[in-house]
């Protein structure tokens, strides 16, 4: 345990136990170990002597050694099954640790008039992300633009796979004028990170306290669409000569 009483875990079982050693140079651990720390046992020095709590502490420590390839439990009892459950989930967490991304795409960026001629509407805009994160969405407010779903309902949040449309009143621009409207999405994803502390002596194990800290990633994207309001054709004036007899 650390000097404040937090239970900690070692990462090199073959090296010397770090009792009474000052650790420094914290380094963020890779996602698999961070997952084990975040989902394993967290406790304090006061847990010593409590068999059920120490059992969970042992499972978490053995899971770290196993994940790092330093142990290979036979998976033939309750403890080993719990270890492998943590390890397998940690491996899945590592493979899913890509940085949050989001993109927008549409077949055409030209807006068209709706059937009632009151609005401009864009082609379907597809939102794509590598995480199941909810993104806020908005369109240019200075021209009264807004975002709707396939049913025409206004939306302010979208998820990966959503198809939305930018809509704008025709009266927002003058006849013969072209406007460029921007639609933007932005969101964030938070994951838990654990940190490794290292001693000055390489023969002593590194340790990671049984605590994690939130790390938040953000991602955003935007797309521009254009709308052109046609000029109203004026009736032609023709002079005629009338002769009345």
C-alpha positions in Angstrom: 0.0 0.0 0.0 1.0 3.6 -0.5 1.9 6.0 2.3 -1.7 7.3 2.4 -3.0 3.7 2.9 -4.2 3.0 -0.7 -3.8 -0.6 -1.8 -1.3 -0.8 -4.8 -0.3 -3.4 -7.3 3.0 -4.6 -8.6 3.8 -5.2 -12.3 7.0 -7.4 -12.2 6.5 -10.3 -9.8 10.1 -11.5 -10.2 11.6 -8.2 -8.9 12.1 -7.1 -5.3 9.0 -6.0 -3.3 9.0 -2.2 -3.0 8.6 -1.7 0.8 9.6 1.7 2.1 10.7 2.9 -1.4 9.8 6.3 -2.8 8.3 6.1 -6.3 8.3 8.8 -8.9 8.0 9.5 -12.6 4.3 8.5 -13.1 3.6 7.1 -16.5 0.1 6.5 -17.9 -0.6 2.7 -18.3 -1.9 1.2 -21.4 -5.7 0.6 -21.6 -5.7 -3.1 -20.6 -4.0 -2.6 -17.3 -6.0 0.6 -16.7 -9.2 -1.5 -17.2 -8.1 -4.0 -14.6 -7.3 -1.3 -12.1 -10.6 0.5 -12.8 -12.7 -2.6 -12.5 -10.7 -4.6 -10.0 -10.5 -4.2 -6.2 -9.9 -0.8 -4.6 -9.2 -0.6 -1.0 -7.0 0.6 1.8 -4.5 -0.7 4.4 -7.4 -1.3 6.7 -8.6 -4.2 4.6 -5.7 -6.4 5.7 -7.0 -9.2 7.8 -10.3 -9.4 6.0 -10.2 -12.6 4.0 -13.0 -11.7 1.6 -11.4 -8.3 0.7 -8.0 -9.8 0.4 -9.3 -12.4 -2.0 -10.5 -9.6 -4.3 -7.2 -7.9 -3.9 -5.3 -11.1 -4.8 -7.6 -11.6 -7.9 -6.8 -8.1 -9.2 -3.0 -8.5 -8.6 -3.0 -11.9 -10.3 -5.0 -10.5 -13.2 -2.3 -7.9 -13.8 0.4 -10.5 -13.8 -1.6 -12.7 -16.1 -2.4 -9.9 -18.5 1.2 -8.9 -18.7 2.2 -12.5 -19.5 3.9 -13.2 -16.1 1.4 -15.7 -14.9 -0.9 -18.3 -16.4 -3.6 -19.5 -13.9 -5.2 -22.9 -14.8 -8.7 -21.5 -14.7 -9.8 -24.5 -12.6 -11.3 -22.7 -9.6 -13.4 -19.7 -8.6 -10.4 -17.4 -8.2 -8.8 -18.2 -11.5 -12.1 -17.8 -13.3 -12.4 -14.3 -11.8 -8.9 -13.6 -12.9 -9.5 -14.6 -16.5 -12.7 -12.7 -16.7 -10.8 -9.5 -15.8 -8.0 -10.4 -18.2 -10.3 -11.1 -21.2 -12.2 -7.9 -20.6 -9.0 -6.0 -20.4 -7.9 -7.3 -23.7 -11.1 -6.2 -25.3 -10.7 -2.8 -23.7 -7.3 -2.4 -25.2 -8.5 -3.3 -28.7 -11.3 -0.7 -28.3 -9.0 2.1 -27.2 -8.9 4.1 -30.5 -9.1 7.8 -30.2 -12.6 9.3 -30.6 -13.4 10.3 -34.1 -16.5 11.7 -35.9 -17.2 12.6 -39.6 -20.1 13.9 -41.7 -20.9 13.1 -45.3 -23.6 13.8 -47.9 -24.2 12.8 -51.5 -24.6 16.5 -52.4 -24.0 19.7 -50.6 -26.6 21.6 -52.6 -29.9 22.4 -50.8 -33.2 22.1 -52.6 -36.6 23.7 -52.1 -39.3 21.7 -50.2 -42.5 20.9 -52.0 -44.3 23.9 -50.4 -41.5 26.2 -51.4 -41.2 27.6 -47.9 -37.8 25.9 -46.9 -34.5 24.8 -48.3 -33.5 21.3 -47.2 -30.2 19.5 -47.7 -29.5 15.9 -48.8 -29.3 13.4 -45.9 -26.1 14.0 -43.9 -24.7 10.8 -42.3 -22.9 10.9 -38.9 -20.2 8.4 -38.4 -18.1 7.8 -35.2 -16.0 4.9 -33.8 -17.6 5.2 -30.4 -21.2 5.0 -29.2 -21.0 8.6 -28.1 -23.8 11.2 -28.3 -22.8 14.4 -30.2 -24.5 17.8 -30.1 -25.5 19.1 -33.5 -26.4 22.6 -34.7 -26.6 24.6 -37.9 -25.8 28.2 -38.7 -28.1 30.3 -36.5 -27.6 33.6 -38.4 -29.9 32.4 -41.2 -32.4 30.5 -39.1 -31.1 27.1 -40.1 -31.9 24.0 -38.0 -31.4 20.3 -38.1 -34.1 17.7 -38.5 -34.4 13.9 -38.6 -36.0 11.9 -41.4 -39.5 12.6 -39.9 -38.9 16.3 -39.9 -38.5 16.6 -36.2 -35.9 19.1 -34.9 -32.9 17.4 -33.2 -30.0 18.7 -31.1 -28.1 15.5 -30.5 -27.1 12.6 -32.9 -25.3 9.3 -32.6 -23.1 7.4 -35.0 -25.2 6.2 -38.0 -27.8 9.0 -37.7 -29.0 10.6 -40.9 -30.1 14.2 -40.5 -31.0 17.2 -42.7 -30.3 20.9 -42.6 -33.4 23.0 -43.1 -33.7 26.8 -43.6 -36.6 29.2 -44.3 -36.5 30.5 -47.9 -37.0 34.0 -46.6 -33.6 33.9 -44.8 -31.9 35.0 -48.0 -32.9 37.4 -50.8 -33.9 36.5 -54.3 -30.9 35.6 -56.5 -28.7 35.2 -53.4 -26.7 32.1 -52.4 -26.0 31.3 -48.8 -23.5 28.8 -47.3 -24.8 27.0 -44.1 -22.6 25.1 -41.8 -23.7 22.1 -39.7 -21.4 21.0 -36.9 -21.2 18.1 -34.4 -19.1 17.8 -31.3 -18.9 15.3 -28.5 -16.6 13.8 -25.9 -15.7 10.4 -24.5 -14.2 9.8 -21.0 -12.2 6.7 -20.0 -10.3 5.8 -16.8 -6.5 5.8 -16.8 -4.2 4.3 -14.2 -0.6 5.3 -13.7 2.6 3.4 -13.1 5.2 4.7 -10.6 8.9 3.7 -10.9 11.6 3.4 -8.2 15.1 4.6 -8.8 16.4 1.1 -8.4 15.6 -1.2 -11.4 15.7 -4.3 -9.3 12.6 -3.2 -7.4 9.1 -3.6 -8.9 7.1 -0.7 -10.3 3.7 -0.2 -8.7 0.3 1.2 -9.7 -2.0 2.5 -7.0 -5.5 1.1 -7.1 -7.0 4.3 -8.3 -7.8 5.7 -11.8 -8.3 9.2 -13.1 -10.7 10.3 -15.9 -9.2 11.2 -19.2 -11.6 13.0 -21.6 -11.2 13.0 -25.4 -13.2 15.4 -27.7 -14.0 15.2 -31.4 -15.8 17.5 -33.8 -16.7 17.8 -37.5 -18.6 20.1 -39.8 -20.0 20.2 -43.3 -21.1 23.1 -45.4 -24.2 23.2 -47.7 -25.4 25.9 -50.0 -28.8 27.3 -50.9 -29.6 29.6 -53.8 -32.9 31.5 -53.9 -34.1 31.9 -57.5 -35.3 35.3 -58.8 -39.0 35.6 -59.3 -39.8 36.1 -63.0 -41.4 39.5 -63.7 -44.3 39.5 -66.2 -43.4 40.9 -69.5 -45.0 44.2 -70.6 -46.0 44.5 -74.2 -47.4 47.6 -75.9 -50.4 47.1 -78.0 -52.2 49.4 -80.4 -56.0 49.4 -80.2 -58.2 50.6 -83.0 -61.9 51.0 -82.3 -64.3 51.2 -85.2 
